[in-house]
Amino acid sequence: MVANRRHEHGNNSDLVQLFISRLHKEFLITDLGRLNYFLGFEVNYHASGLFLIQSKYAHDILTRAKLLDSKPAATPLSTSVYFTSQGTPFYDATLYRSLVGTLQYFTITRPDISYAVN
């Protein structure tokens, strides 16, 4: 029943404070209180548990790509179509690479959009 004991410790505020103080002795940290946003995840607290949401992260990606006005599509790409480059390159190669990396990170937690992104 080690798992149950671990779960109980998360609710033990004295033990949590002891853990934080030991971390503070080893590392320069600041306790910012309740977690609200971290690594693209919004954290909402409810009586039944925590809910992780990535809508802000997705919105930020669309904003950076200047695609907020784009229209959604149920099937964005046919699996049998292949594209070749016939236009001008993306105006900012660094931004393009950054957006690709951001989308790759996003698909780790959203397998439902993984095919469309890749």
N, CA, C and O atoms as CSV, one atom per row, in Angstrom:
chain,resi,resn,atom,element,x,y,z
A,1,MET,N,N,0.807,-1.201,0.000
A,1,MET,CA,C,0.000,0.000,0.000
A,1,MET,C,C,0.849,1.264,0.000
A,1,MET,O,O,0.451,2.284,0.563
A,2,VAL,N,N,2.005,1.197,-0.624
A,2,VAL,CA,C,2.867,2.363,-0.708
A,2,VAL,C,C,2.196,3.472,-1.518
A,2,VAL,O,O,2.338,4.651,-1.193
A,3,ALA,N,N,1.472,3.101,-2.563
A,3,ALA,CA,C,0.807,4.100,-3.403
A,3,ALA,C,C,-0.160,4.944,-2.586
A,3,ALA,O,O,-0.250,6.155,-2.785
A,4,ASN,N,N,-0.887,4.309,-1.663
A,4,ASN,CA,C,-1.826,5.061,-0.832
A,4,ASN,C,C,-1.091,6.035,0.075
A,4,ASN,O,O,-1.545,7.160,0.280
A,5,ARG,N,N,0.036,5.608,0.615
A,5,ARG,CA,C,0.794,6.506,1.480
A,5,ARG,C,C,1.308,7.712,0.701
A,5,ARG,O,O,1.290,8.834,1.208
A,6,ARG,N,N,1.765,7.486,-0.522
A,6,ARG,CA,C,2.234,8.603,-1.334
A,6,ARG,C,C,1.110,9.593,-1.582
A,6,ARG,O,O,1.320,10.804,-1.509
A,7,HIS,N,N,-0.074,9.090,-1.872
A,7,HIS,CA,C,-1.212,9.960,-2.136
A,7,HIS,C,C,-1.551,10.791,-0.896
A,7,HIS,O,O,-1.880,11.973,-1.000
A,8,GLU,N,N,-1.466,10.165,0.265
A,8,GLU,CA,C,-1.782,10.882,1.505
A,8,GLU,C,C,-0.794,12.020,1.755
A,8,GLU,O,O,-1.177,13.061,2.290
A,9,HIS,N,N,0.478,11.836,1.374
A,9,HIS,CA,C,1.484,12.859,1.615
A,9,HIS,C,C,1.188,14.138,0.841
A,9,HIS,O,O,1.507,15.228,1.315
A,10,GLY,N,N,0.587,14.029,-0.336
A,10,GLY,CA,C,0.258,15.211,-1.121
A,10,GLY,C,C,-0.741,16.104,-0.414
A,10,GLY,O,O,-0.787,17.307,-0.672
A,11,ASN,N,N,-1.535,15.540,0.466
A,11,ASN,CA,C,-2.522,16.311,1.210
A,11,ASN,C,C,-2.002,16.753,2.576
A,11,ASN,O,O,-2.700,17.460,3.303
A,12,ASN,N,N,-0.804,16.353,2.925
A,12,ASN,CA,C,-0.214,16.679,4.218
A,12,ASN,C,C,0.585,17.972,4.062
A,12,ASN,O,O,1.709,17.957,3.559
A,13,SER,N,N,0.007,19.076,4.490
A,13,SER,CA,C,0.640,20.385,4.269
A,13,SER,C,C,1.971,20.510,5.008
A,13,SER,O,O,2.879,21.180,4.514
A,14,ASP,N,N,2.112,19.885,6.175
A,14,ASP,CA,C,3.386,19.943,6.895
A,14,ASP,C,C,4.489,19.258,6.102
A,14,ASP,O,O,5.606,19.767,6.015
A,15,LEU,N,N,4.176,18.111,5.527
A,15,LEU,CA,C,5.156,17.381,4.739
A,15,LEU,C,C,5.499,18.133,3.457
A,15,LEU,O,O,6.657,18.148,3.038
A,16,VAL,N,N,4.519,18.747,2.841
A,16,VAL,CA,C,4.762,19.546,1.635
A,16,VAL,C,C,5.683,20.712,1.987
A,16,VAL,O,O,6.618,20.992,1.237
A,17,GLN,N,N,5.449,21.392,3.093
A,17,GLN,CA,C,6.296,22.510,3.502
A,17,GLN,C,C,7.721,22.044,3.810
A,17,GLN,O,O,8.683,22.741,3.487
A,18,LEU,N,N,7.861,20.877,4.428
A,18,LEU,CA,C,9.184,20.317,4.698
A,18,LEU,C,C,9.919,20.054,3.382
A,18,LEU,O,O,11.104,20.361,3.254
A,19,PHE,N,N,9.218,19.494,2.425
A,19,PHE,CA,C,9.798,19.216,1.110
A,19,PHE,C,C,10.250,20.508,0.440
A,19,PHE,O,O,11.354,20.569,-0.101
A,20,ILE,N,N,9.419,21.532,0.469
A,20,ILE,CA,C,9.755,22.822,-0.142
A,20,ILE,C,C,10.964,23.444,0.546
A,20,ILE,O,O,11.838,23.995,-0.125
A,21,SER,N,N,11.027,23.366,1.864
A,21,SER,CA,C,12.162,23.961,2.577
A,21,SER,C,C,13.457,23.210,2.265
A,21,SER,O,O,14.517,23.828,2.172
A,22,ARG,N,N,13.385,21.894,2.103
A,22,ARG,CA,C,14.586,21.134,1.723
A,22,ARG,C,C,15.024,21.475,0.297
A,22,ARG,O,O,16.220,21.575,0.022
A,23,LEU,N,N,14.072,21.652,-0.597
A,23,LEU,CA,C,14.415,22.079,-1.954
A,23,LEU,C,C,15.094,23.447,-1.915
A,23,LEU,O,O,16.067,23.693,-2.626
A,24,HIS,N,N,14.562,24.327,-1.072
A,24,HIS,CA,C,15.100,25.681,-0.977
A,24,HIS,C,C,16.542,25.672,-0.463
A,24,HIS,O,O,17.333,26.532,-0.849
A,25,LYS,N,N,16.893,24.722,0.395
A,25,LYS,CA,C,18.269,24.622,0.888
A,25,LYS,C,C,19.230,24.217,-0.226
A,25,LYS,O,O,20.391,24.628,-0.222
A,26,GLU,N,N,18.762,23.423,-1.169
A,26,GLU,CA,C,19.618,22.934,-2.252
A,26,GLU,C,C,19.612,23.836,-3.481
A,26,GLU,O,O,20.621,23.956,-4.177
A,27,PHE,N,N,18.466,24.473,-3.743
A,27,PHE,CA,C,18.303,25.260,-4.960
A,27,PHE,C,C,17.717,26.621,-4.615
A,27,PHE,O,O,17.019,26.783,-3.614
A,28,LEU,N,N,18.017,27.590,-5.462
A,28,LEU,CA,C,17.413,28.905,-5.301
A,28,LEU,C,C,16.016,28.848,-5.924
A,28,LEU,O,O,15.870,28.940,-7.143
A,29,ILE,N,N,15.000,28.698,-5.088
A,29,ILE,CA,C,13.633,28.580,-5.582
A,29,ILE,C,C,12.738,29.579,-4.859
A,29,ILE,O,O,13.076,30.099,-3.795
A,30,THR,N,N,11.604,29.821,-5.465
A,30,THR,CA,C,10.576,30.653,-4.854
A,30,THR,C,C,9.260,29.899,-4.970
A,30,THR,O,O,8.902,29.432,-6.051
A,31,ASP,N,N,8.555,29.783,-3.883
A,31,ASP,CA,C,7.246,29.144,-3.904
A,31,ASP,C,C,6.234,30.168,-4.402
A,31,ASP,O,O,5.944,31.147,-3.714
A,32,LEU,N,N,5.702,29.942,-5.590
A,32,LEU,CA,C,4.756,30.876,-6.193
A,32,LEU,C,C,3.311,30.519,-5.878
A,32,LEU,O,O,2.390,31.118,-6.432
A,33,GLY,N,N,3.106,29.562,-5.005
A,33,GLY,CA,C,1.741,29.181,-4.636
A,33,GLY,C,C,1.166,28.155,-5.586
A,33,GLY,O,O,1.886,27.358,-6.187
A,34,ARG,N,N,-0.129,28.192,-5.706
A,34,ARG,CA,C,-0.835,27.225,-6.555
A,34,ARG,C,C,-0.431,27.353,-8.013
A,34,ARG,O,O,-0.289,28.455,-8.543
A,35,LEU,N,N,-0.252,26.211,-8.646
A,35,LEU,CA,C,0.102,26.171,-10.054
A,35,LEU,C,C,-1.085,26.588,-10.902
A,35,LEU,O,O,-2.184,26.063,-10.724
A,36,ASN,N,N,-0.883,27.527,-11.824
A,36,ASN,CA,C,-1.945,27.969,-12.725
A,36,ASN,C,C,-1.634,27.675,-14.181
A,36,ASN,O,O,-2.522,27.297,-14.945
A,37,TYR,N,N,-0.365,27.848,-14.571
A,37,TYR,CA,C,0.027,27.645,-15.969
A,37,TYR,C,C,1.467,27.173,-15.980
A,37,TYR,O,O,2.328,27.794,-15.356
A,38,PHE,N,N,1.742,26.071,-16.686
A,38,PHE,CA,C,3.093,25.524,-16.725
A,38,PHE,C,C,3.265,24.703,-17.990
A,38,PHE,O,O,2.464,23.812,-18.272
A,39,LEU,N,N,4.310,25.002,-18.753
A,39,LEU,CA,C,4.653,24.264,-19.970
A,39,LEU,C,C,3.472,24.083,-20.920
A,39,LEU,O,O,3.295,23.014,-21.504
A,40,GLY,N,N,2.678,25.120,-21.068
A,40,GLY,CA,C,1.561,25.070,-21.997
A,40,GLY,C,C,0.276,24.510,-21.424
A,40,GLY,O,O,-0.718,24.402,-22.142
A,41,PHE,N,N,0.268,24.155,-20.163
A,41,PHE,CA,C,-0.923,23.604,-19.525
A,41,PHE,C,C,-1.515,24.599,-18.546
A,41,PHE,O,O,-0.817,25.122,-17.678
A,42,GLU,N,N,-2.804,24.855,-18.692
A,42,GLU,CA,C,-3.539,25.606,-17.685
A,42,GLU,C,C,-4.048,24.583,-16.675
A,42,GLU,O,O,-4.488,23.499,-17.057
A,43,VAL,N,N,-3.992,24.917,-15.406
A,43,VAL,CA,C,-4.422,24.002,-14.356
A,43,VAL,C,C,-5.652,24.590,-13.680
A,43,VAL,O,O,-5.602,25.684,-13.118
A,44,ASN,N,N,-6.755,23.852,-13.741
A,44,ASN,CA,C,-7.987,24.250,-13.055
A,44,ASN,C,C,-8.247,23.282,-11.915
A,44,ASN,O,O,-8.200,22.065,-12.098
A,45,TYR,N,N,-8.519,23.819,-10.757
A,45,TYR,CA,C,-8.749,23.014,-9.558
A,45,TYR,C,C,-10.249,22.841,-9.343
A,45,TYR,O,O,-11.005,23.812,-9.381
A,46,HIS,N,N,-10.672,21.602,-9.119
A,46,HIS,CA,C,-12.061,21.279,-8.826
A,46,HIS,C,C,-12.096,20.282,-7.677
A,46,HIS,O,O,-11.082,19.657,-7.366
A,47,ALA,N,N,-13.235,20.131,-7.056
A,47,ALA,CA,C,-13.369,19.201,-5.939
A,47,ALA,C,C,-13.023,17.772,-6.359
A,47,ALA,O,O,-12.518,16.990,-5.554
A,48,SER,N,N,-13.293,17.437,-7.611
A,48,SER,CA,C,-13.029,16.076,-8.075
A,48,SER,C,C,-11.592,15.883,-8.561
A,48,SER,O,O,-11.205,14.761,-8.887
A,49,GLY,N,N,-10.801,16.942,-8.615
A,49,GLY,CA,C,-9.407,16.811,-9.030
A,49,GLY,C,C,-8.939,17.989,-9.864
A,49,GLY,O,O,-9.575,19.043,-9.897
A,50,LEU,N,N,-7.827,17.791,-10.529
A,50,LEU,CA,C,-7.248,18.814,-11.388
A,50,LEU,C,C,-7.651,18.563,-12.833
A,50,LEU,O,O,-7.772,17.415,-13.261
A,51,PHE,N,N,-7.855,19.632,-13.574
A,51,PHE,CA,C,-8.122,19.535,-15.002
A,51,PHE,C,C,-7.053,20.328,-15.726
A,51,PHE,O,O,-6.820,21.499,-15.427
A,52,LEU,N,N,-6.405,19.678,-16.683
A,52,LEU,CA,C,-5.366,20.322,-17.472
A,52,LEU,C,C,-5.944,20.711,-18.824
A,52,LEU,O,O,-6.570,19.892,-19.498
A,53,ILE,N,N,-5.735,21.955,-19.217
A,53,ILE,CA,C,-6.314,22.493,-20.441
A,53,ILE,C,C,-5.195,23.152,-21.241
A,53,ILE,O,O,-4.303,23.774,-20.665
A,54,GLN,N,N,-5.238,23.018,-22.567
A,54,GLN,CA,C,-4.213,23.617,-23.407
A,54,GLN,C,C,-4.770,24.644,-24.386
A,54,GLN,O,O,-4.116,24.953,-25.382
A,55,SER,N,N,-5.940,25.171,-24.133
A,55,SER,CA,C,-6.538,26.117,-25.076
A,55,SER,C,C,-5.709,27.393,-25.220
A,55,SER,O,O,-5.585,27.915,-26.328
A,56,LYS,N,N,-5.140,27.906,-24.133
A,56,LYS,CA,C,-4.302,29.102,-24.211
A,56,LYS,C,C,-3.060,28.814,-25.047
A,56,LYS,O,O,-2.652,29.649,-25.855
A,57,TYR,N,N,-2.465,27.657,-24.863
A,57,TYR,CA,C,-1.277,27.266,-25.622
A,57,TYR,C,C,-1.600,27.209,-27.118
A,57,TYR,O,O,-0.841,27.721,-27.940
A,58,ALA,N,N,-2.731,26.585,-27.465
A,58,ALA,CA,C,-3.154,26.500,-28.860
A,58,ALA,C,C,-3.417,27.894,-29.433
A,58,ALA,O,O,-3.039,28.185,-30.568
A,59,HIS,N,N,-4.053,28.734,-28.658
A,59,HIS,CA,C,-4.327,30.109,-29.087
A,59,HIS,C,C,-3.030,30.862,-29.329
A,59,HIS,O,O,-2.911,31.600,-30.307
A,60,ASP,N,N,-2.056,30.682,-28.444
A,60,ASP,CA,C,-0.761,31.345,-28.597
A,60,ASP,C,C,-0.046,30.888,-29.874
A,60,ASP,O,O,0.597,31.697,-30.543
A,61,ILE,N,N,-0.154,29.601,-30.214
A,61,ILE,CA,C,0.454,29.088,-31.448
A,61,ILE,C,C,-0.187,29.766,-32.654
A,61,ILE,O,O,0.506,30.249,-33.549
A,62,LEU,N,N,-1.514,29.796,-32.666
A,62,LEU,CA,C,-2.217,30.428,-33.794
A,62,LEU,C,C,-1.896,31.918,-33.905
A,62,LEU,O,O,-1.801,32.455,-35.008
A,63,THR,N,N,-1.731,32.574,-32.775
A,63,THR,CA,C,-1.384,33.996,-32.776
A,63,THR,C,C,0.004,34.204,-33.379
A,63,THR,O,O,0.195,35.068,-34.235
A,64,ARG,N,N,0.976,33.399,-32.923
A,64,ARG,CA,C,2.346,33.530,-33.451
A,64,ARG,C,C,2.411,33.247,-34.940
A,64,ARG,O,O,3.195,33.870,-35.657
A,65,ALA,N,N,1.592,32.309,-35.416
A,65,ALA,CA,C,1.584,31.945,-36.838
A,65,ALA,C,C,0.700,32.872,-37.666
A,65,ALA,O,O,0.627,32.745,-38.888
A,66,LYS,N,N,0.036,33.797,-37.000
A,66,LYS,CA,C,-0.909,34.723,-37.648
A,66,LYS,C,C,-2.017,33.961,-38.381
A,66,LYS,O,O,-2.356,34.269,-39.524
A,67,LEU,N,N,-2.567,32.963,-37.696
A,67,LEU,CA,C,-3.614,32.118,-38.270
A,67,LEU,C,C,-4.917,32.163,-37.470
A,67,LEU,O,O,-5.754,31.271,-37.610
A,68,LEU,N,N,-5.097,33.175,-36.644
A,68,LEU,CA,C,-6.309,33.244,-35.832
A,68,LEU,C,C,-7.576,33.371,-36.671
A,68,LEU,O,O,-8.645,32.944,-36.235
A,69,ASP,N,N,-7.476,33.943,-37.852
A,69,ASP,CA,C,-8.653,34.123,-38.699
A,69,ASP,C,C,-8.906,32.942,-39.630
A,69,ASP,O,O,-9.823,32.984,-40.450
A,70,SER,N,N,-8.100,31.889,-39.508
A,70,SER,CA,C,-8.279,30.718,-40.373
A,70,SER,C,C,-9.565,29.991,-40.034
A,70,SER,O,O,-10.031,30.014,-38.894
A,71,LYS,N,N,-10.129,29.349,-41.040
A,71,LYS,CA,C,-11.368,28.601,-40.849
A,71,LYS,C,C,-11.043,27.145,-40.534
A,71,LYS,O,O,-10.150,26.566,-41.153
A,72,PRO,N,N,-11.750,26.549,-39.588
A,72,PRO,CA,C,-11.499,25.134,-39.280
A,72,PRO,C,C,-11.980,24.231,-40.416
A,72,PRO,O,O,-12.888,24.588,-41.167
A,73,ALA,N,N,-11.366,23.076,-40.526
A,73,ALA,CA,C,-11.769,22.088,-41.522
A,73,ALA,C,C,-11.842,20.730,-40.847
A,73,ALA,O,O,-10.948,20.358,-40.087
A,74,ALA,N,N,-12.910,19.992,-41.126
A,74,ALA,CA,C,-13.080,18.670,-40.512
A,74,ALA,C,C,-11.969,17.728,-40.946
A,74,ALA,O,O,-11.449,16.970,-40.128
A,75,THR,N,N,-11.602,17.764,-42.209
A,75,THR,CA,C,-10.518,16.941,-42.735
A,75,THR,C,C,-9.548,17.875,-43.450
A,75,THR,O,O,-9.751,18.197,-44.620
A,76,PRO,N,N,-8.507,18.308,-42.768
A,76,PRO,CA,C,-7.636,19.322,-43.341
A,76,PRO,C,C,-6.790,18.841,-44.519
A,76,PRO,O,O,-6.325,19.663,-45.308
A,77,LEU,N,N,-6.579,17.520,-44.658
A,77,LEU,CA,C,-5.700,17.038,-45.703
A,77,LEU,C,C,-6.065,15.613,-46.072
A,77,LEU,O,O,-6.270,14.768,-45.201
A,78,SER,N,N,-6.143,15.358,-47.334
A,78,SER,CA,C,-6.377,14.005,-47.811
A,78,SER,C,C,-5.108,13.191,-47.628
A,78,SER,O,O,-4.006,13.720,-47.771
A,79,THR,N,N,-5.251,11.904,-47.311
A,79,THR,CA,C,-4.076,11.055,-47.106
A,79,THR,C,C,-3.406,10.664,-48.413
A,79,THR,O,O,-2.284,10.156,-48.393
A,80,SER,N,N,-4.056,10.885,-49.544
A,80,SER,CA,C,-3.479,10.468,-50.828
A,80,SER,C,C,-2.895,11.632,-51.627
A,80,SER,O,O,-2.405,11.412,-52.735
A,81,VAL,N,N,-2.927,12.832,-51.119
A,81,VAL,CA,C,-2.426,14.000,-51.838
A,81,VAL,C,C,-0.997,14.293,-51.394
A,81,VAL,O,O,-0.676,14.253,-50.206
A,82,TYR,N,N,-0.147,14.589,-52.376
A,82,TYR,CA,C,1.228,14.976,-52.084
A,82,TYR,C,C,1.452,16.377,-52.630
A,82,TYR,O,O,0.993,16.714,-53.721
A,83,PHE,N,N,2.157,17.178,-51.865
A,83,PHE,CA,C,2.382,18.559,-52.251
A,83,PHE,C,C,3.834,18.778,-52.639
A,83,PHE,O,O,4.746,18.148,-52.102
A,84,THR,N,N,4.019,19.671,-53.569
A,84,THR,CA,C,5.360,20.110,-53.931
A,84,THR,C,C,5.415,21.620,-53.741
A,84,THR,O,O,4.399,22.308,-53.835
A,85,SER,N,N,6.595,22.117,-53.475
A,85,SER,CA,C,6.770,23.543,-53.242
A,85,SER,C,C,6.783,24.298,-54.561
A,85,SER,O,O,7.649,24.065,-55.404
A,86,GLN,N,N,5.831,25.199,-54.743
A,86,GLN,CA,C,5.780,26.009,-55.952
A,86,GLN,C,C,5.608,27.491,-55.622
A,86,GLN,O,O,5.376,28.306,-56.514
A,87,GLY,N,N,5.719,27.830,-54.370
A,87,GLY,CA,C,5.509,29.214,-53.975
A,87,GLY,C,C,6.760,29.813,-53.367
A,87,GLY,O,O,7.854,29.254,-53.447
A,88,THR,N,N,6.564,30.944,-52.769
A,88,THR,CA,C,7.680,31.594,-52.094
A,88,THR,C,C,7.877,30.948,-50.730
A,88,THR,O,O,6.909,30.533,-50.093
A,89,PRO,N,N,9.116,30.861,-50.283
A,89,PRO,CA,C,9.376,30.281,-48.957
A,89,PRO,C,C,8.734,31.125,-47.858
A,89,PRO,O,O,8.460,32.310,-48.047
A,90,PHE,N,N,8.501,30.500,-46.718
A,90,PHE,CA,C,7.970,31.206,-45.555
A,90,PHE,C,C,8.886,32.375,-45.247
A,90,PHE,O,O,10.106,32.237,-45.331
A,91,TYR,N,N,8.335,33.502,-44.898
A,91,TYR,CA,C,9.092,34.746,-44.760
A,91,TYR,C,C,10.128,34.735,-43.639
A,91,TYR,O,O,11.066,35.532,-43.673
A,92,ASP,N,N,9.985,33.849,-42.642
A,92,ASP,CA,C,10.906,33.836,-41.506
A,92,ASP,C,C,11.222,32.385,-41.151
A,92,ASP,O,O,10.424,31.709,-40.501
A,93,ALA,N,N,12.398,31.910,-41.584
A,93,ALA,CA,C,12.768,30.505,-41.366
A,93,ALA,C,C,12.877,30.163,-39.881
A,93,ALA,O,O,12.522,29.056,-39.475
A,94,THR,N,N,13.359,31.088,-39.078
A,94,THR,CA,C,13.486,30.837,-37.639
A,94,THR,C,C,12.113,30.682,-36.993
A,94,THR,O,O,11.903,29.780,-36.182
A,95,LEU,N,N,11.184,31.558,-37.349
A,95,LEU,CA,C,9.820,31.447,-36.830
A,95,LEU,C,C,9.191,30.131,-37.279
A,95,LEU,O,O,8.520,29.464,-36.491
A,96,TYR,N,N,9.400,29.758,-38.525
A,96,TYR,CA,C,8.858,28.512,-39.051
A,96,TYR,C,C,9.359,27.317,-38.227
A,96,TYR,O,O,8.560,26.476,-37.816
A,97,ARG,N,N,10.661,27.238,-37.986
A,97,ARG,CA,C,11.229,26.133,-37.197
A,97,ARG,C,C,10.670,26.150,-35.773
A,97,ARG,O,O,10.381,25.098,-35.204
A,98,SER,N,N,10.522,27.336,-35.207
A,98,SER,CA,C,9.966,27.460,-33.861
A,98,SER,C,C,8.523,26.957,-33.813
A,98,SER,O,O,8.139,26.251,-32.881
A,99,LEU,N,N,7.730,27.320,-34.813
A,99,LEU,CA,C,6.335,26.871,-34.863
A,99,LEU,C,C,6.241,25.361,-35.041
A,99,LEU,O,O,5.389,24.715,-34.431
A,100,VAL,N,N,7.112,24.796,-35.874
A,100,VAL,CA,C,7.116,23.339,-36.066
A,100,VAL,C,C,7.436,22.645,-34.743
A,100,VAL,O,O,6.773,21.674,-34.378
A,101,GLY,N,N,8.436,23.129,-34.031
A,101,GLY,CA,C,8.777,22.545,-32.731
A,101,GLY,C,C,7.651,22.679,-31.728
A,101,GLY,O,O,7.375,21.753,-30.965
A,102,THR,N,N,7.003,23.826,-31.728
A,102,THR,CA,C,5.873,24.061,-30.824
A,102,THR,C,C,4.730,23.094,-31.126
A,102,THR,O,O,4.120,22.539,-30.212
A,103,LEU,N,N,4.447,22.897,-32.403
A,103,LEU,CA,C,3.385,21.963,-32.787
A,103,LEU,C,C,3.754,20.525,-32.446
A,103,LEU,O,O,2.893,19.743,-32.042
A,104,GLN,N,N,5.020,20.174,-32.604
A,104,GLN,CA,C,5.452,18.827,-32.229
A,104,GLN,C,C,5.237,18.597,-30.729
A,104,GLN,O,O,4.745,17.544,-30.323
A,105,TYR,N,N,5.604,19.578,-29.918
A,105,TYR,CA,C,5.376,19.471,-28.471
A,105,TYR,C,C,3.886,19.337,-28.174
A,105,TYR,O,O,3.490,18.541,-27.324
A,106,PHE,N,N,3.076,20.101,-28.861
A,106,PHE,CA,C,1.623,20.086,-28.654
A,106,PHE,C,C,1.044,18.701,-28.954
A,106,PHE,O,O,0.141,18.240,-28.255
A,107,THR,N,N,1.559,18.041,-29.987
A,107,THR,CA,C,0.997,16.729,-30.364
A,107,THR,C,C,1.360,15.623,-29.382
A,107,THR,O,O,0.729,14.566,-29.398
A,108,ILE,N,N,2.347,15.834,-28.536
A,108,ILE,CA,C,2.686,14.818,-27.525
A,108,ILE,C,C,1.491,14.583,-26.610
A,108,ILE,O,O,1.216,13.450,-26.213
A,109,THR,N,N,0.793,15.646,-26.284
A,109,THR,CA,C,-0.356,15.527,-25.384
A,109,THR,C,C,-1.684,15.519,-26.127
A,109,THR,O,O,-2.738,15.377,-25.508
A,110,ARG,N,N,-1.646,15.668,-27.443
A,110,ARG,CA,C,-2.866,15.689,-28.253
A,110,ARG,C,C,-2.732,14.739,-29.446
A,110,ARG,O,O,-2.589,15.195,-30.581
A,111,PRO,N,N,-2.776,13.432,-29.207
A,111,PRO,CA,C,-2.623,12.491,-30.318
A,111,PRO,C,C,-3.726,12.625,-31.369
A,111,PRO,O,O,-3.548,12.194,-32.508
A,112,ASP,N,N,-4.849,13.213,-31.001
A,112,ASP,CA,C,-5.948,13.388,-31.962
A,112,ASP,C,C,-5.599,14.361,-33.081
A,112,ASP,O,O,-6.224,14.309,-34.140
A,113,ILE,N,N,-4.631,15.240,-32.886
A,113,ILE,CA,C,-4.225,16.169,-33.931
A,113,ILE,C,C,-2.853,15.822,-34.503
A,113,ILE,O,O,-2.343,16.534,-35.368
A,114,SER,N,N,-2.265,14.751,-34.031
A,114,SER,CA,C,-0.918,14.380,-34.438
A,114,SER,C,C,-0.795,14.171,-35.948
A,114,SER,O,O,0.161,14.658,-36.552
A,115,TYR,N,N,-1.732,13.465,-36.570
A,115,TYR,CA,C,-1.654,13.205,-38.005
A,115,TYR,C,C,-1.723,14.508,-38.793
A,115,TYR,O,O,-0.929,14.722,-39.709
A,116,ALA,N,N,-2.650,15.364,-38.450
A,116,ALA,CA,C,-2.810,16.617,-39.194
A,116,ALA,C,C,-1.588,17.504,-39.064
A,116,ALA,O,O,-1.209,18.170,-40.027
A,117,VAL,N,N,-0.969,17.529,-37.907
A,117,VAL,CA,C,0.219,18.367,-37.693
A,117,VAL,C,C,1.416,17.808,-38.453
A,117,VAL,O,O,2.154,18.549,-39.101
A,118,ASN,N,N,1.598,16.496,-38.366
A,118,ASN,CA,C,2.766,15.903,-39.026
A,118,ASN,C,C,2.598,15.883,-40.525
A,118,ASN,O,O,3.486,15.418,-41.240
